[in-house]
């Protein structure tokens, strides 16, 4: 069965099939998560009943049935929350190794909390051997679950074939990012907006979804509404203004909806709670990591007899300059030719530096910057003034990041990489700024543990780059994209309608 819309025929049967497929996908994904959670909880219940429930030496006050169920239920909640936080149920969304890593990290965190819970219940320190044995059994179950689920996902849900609609220039870097996940997405075709609205809509109907990238607002909005009308997936690369609107508050003073963007940063209440959290977290982490800091300081000193700490000017709230502290990971003459970011396979990094950079331990002295008040635990990474000035030349909005105090970790650190472009860094940091909450801070702190051992988050920039800037060749050379004039003409006609 087909229906006509604006001169185009739409296969309604195919549309219904796609909708059903997506519904079944959600049901299957949900069922897979429930199955794994049930297996983990049953293993914990087996350990509880065989080792603790009737063991008066371990648990002095025996539990009745409801008490046993409460202990098991609490464990189920703990492991579910950690797995949900670290994305352990996102089998089709994340790579196989990412799902596996997320699951194991979630399990270890949940079992540590579970062990503490058991010790509190017993009012005594319990032997950890039973919990360690449980962890190994659950890891085996996780391995089986991840690979079976992934095989099912590949069989029933092959990669989506997408149409890329682009405007100002061919988004080569974005295409490379999409191509890195060919297990999930395939850019089957691309079309420039200058082809016209009718051609764009005809093309969209031929694919599983559409990606809208580097297009002007008018045509993007039209295509988003068209995809919504026909239940077609649309992926939009947001502009900075979109991210600001995402954080807007809906108000209903009249019968016309309004979106209010206050654009004034954190409230007084938020600033007080955030500062209290910074003091508490930094003090606890200084105490916990002090043995590691002593060992790192000794290793750096013994290697080349140079200074242990490296101090550098960085930018924080409202552009204020402060001295950031880090463990020195490079040679003492590393910047005799001027400021530059670390590159891949950078020969300036010392052997000690490679280890502490890979594990992010070189950042530990910044806990003292947080305690002092120059930085926050969570916020945009502080940039060097001279490099920020270079970014500002081609991207003035880079200063939007200075609306919040610099942070040890943050939204861009968790969801980006060391070599993420300045434009994308601002988008990520602005997302944090617009959606700030104390819970988001706690979530980002916990997610930071996940990225500590991911290589791409410490990977340097390409060797031919001085900074992370990848300049727009149109701006640099004055040469326009071959479709640019046609695109401008297209918009001038459309905007007169």
Secondary structure as UniProt FT lines:
FT   STRAND          2..5
FT   TURN            6..7
FT   STRAND          8..11
FT   HELIX           12..47
FT   HELIX           48..52
FT   TURN            53..54
FT   TURN            56..58
FT   HELIX           65..85
FT   TURN            86..89
FT   TURN            91..93
FT   HELIX           96..122
FT   HELIX           129..156
FT   STRAND          160..166
FT   HELIX           172..179
FT   TURN            180..184
FT   STRAND          185..192
FT   HELIX           193..195
FT   HELIX           197..204
FT   TURN            205..206
FT   STRAND          209..213
FT   HELIX           217..229
FT   TURN            230..231
FT   STRAND          233..236
FT   HELIX           240..246
FT   STRAND          249..251
FT   STRAND          258..260
FT   HELIX           268..304
FT   STRAND          309..315
FT   HELIX           317..319
FT   STRAND          321..327
FT   TURN            332..337
FT   TURN            344..345
FT   TURN            347..348
FT   HELIX           351..358
FT   TURN            359..360
FT   HELIX           361..363
FT   TURN            364..365
FT   HELIX           366..372
FT   STRAND          376..378
FT   HELIX           385..394
FT   HELIX           396..403
FT   STRAND          407..409
FT   HELIX           411..415
FT   TURN            418..419
FT   HELIX           422..434
FT   HELIX           438..451
FT   TURN            452..453
FT   HELIX           455..457
FT   TURN            463..464
FT   HELIX           473..477
FT   TURN            482..483
FT   HELIX           484..495
//
